[in-house]
């Protein structure tokens, strides 16, 4: 199982780092990569790639994400989460004020990431600079919140479901909503419930369940969209095994729609050989990953 390719949906518990959560998977798979971490206090969905599938990271990282966030108004912490020290206080706003602020931070806008983050600033992680007491700034960047649905308001706690673009910090969103209503706030709880087409309710937290079949991973890959299938003969398989593009006589069947830019390449026994990049003519022009007999 150590070398197998898999796309695993993992439910990270609160109180452990994403890298610590990966240790369970590394006990089963040799090569493991993540497609985006969660803060230590947060919980929820991680998409894990193993074996040859680790090269598919660029297909997963740009996906939109959804969270359920609990915001506590009245206090802002230095980390913008429950693990930090309170650095500022403010009055508790009313619901009408909060709803107005939420609307302002819906759609595309410029957001300043938290100082306590994994972003690089002059070659160093921002959180390390912050913990060292150094003063620095992180430039704002454009993010997009597609929707923020109010789930409950039990002052001073607000619960929101947020659907947003890659790179959006929910901690910063909580900070900015509070500042907009002349208050202060931080997150007390954060759950990532979806990443693109993948949902938390299908994730596993049990190490014994990490050994998932290739058929499960193939189905999950196809959810990314714009995937076709190319069947090759023995000549095509041999070319792929050397990292080459099959000659025309190496194709048995091409099943692609006009919008497909990726394809599962299989042999006549339906063994997955590679994840390919294809052109509008339906021909392989490159590869995302080779699998061969590893699956």
Buried (B, 14 or more C-beta within 10 A) or exposed (E): EEEBBBBBBBBBEBEBEBEEBBEBBBEBBEBBBBBBBBBBBBBBBBBBBBBBBBBBBEBBBEBBBBBBBBBBBBBBBBBBBBBBEEEBEBEBBEEEBBBEBBEEBBEEBEBBBBBBBEBEBEEEBBBEBBEEEEEEEBEEEEBBBBEBEEEEBEEBBBBBBBBBBBBBBBBBBBBBBBBBBEBBBBBBBBBBBBBBEBEBEEBBEEBEEBEBEBEBBBEBBBEBEBBBBBBBBEBBBEBBEEEEBBEEEBBBEBEBEEEBBBBBBBBEEEBBBBBBEBEEEBBBEEBBBBBBEBB
